[in-house]
Amino acid sequence: MHPVIRFQSRLFDLSRERLNPINPIPGISLLEWLRERVPASLSLSEPAAEDWGWYSDARIANRGYLVGACAHESPDGNHEWVLQIDKYRSFREKLLGQEKMTGDDPCLALIHALVLQEPEFTNVSVEGGS
């Protein structure tokens, strides 16, 4: 299972987000926020639309990842945000059970730390990732 970071926030205005041309699911605001804050050790591509939300490709310590984001709109503006991190692995690595995502993975740890540091994010939790 891929790790998922969930939290609630009023920080982003969903009405100002660029429209997802595939499926009208918000989430680009969170990836843009991340891109502004990641250190040089983690590269994060420009967000792109997907049918389940938005994603960016990430690279850290010579490993590739997909970082997906979406928001579940709340009438009171305190939306639930979801970040999913998928570690790219070769067919051989998958076949041999190598390089699995772990709780101490550098990409997960860095993104989780950034989320925890933001005072506008509440009820932060991490699910999966082993």
Secondary structure, DSSP 4 states (H G I P E B T S, - for coil): ---EEEEEESSS-GGGSPPPSSS----HHHHHHHHHH--TTSEEPPPEEETTEEEEEEEETTEEEEEEEEEE--TTS-EEEEEEEEE---HHHHHTT-S---TT-HHHHHHHHHHHH-TTEEEEEEE---
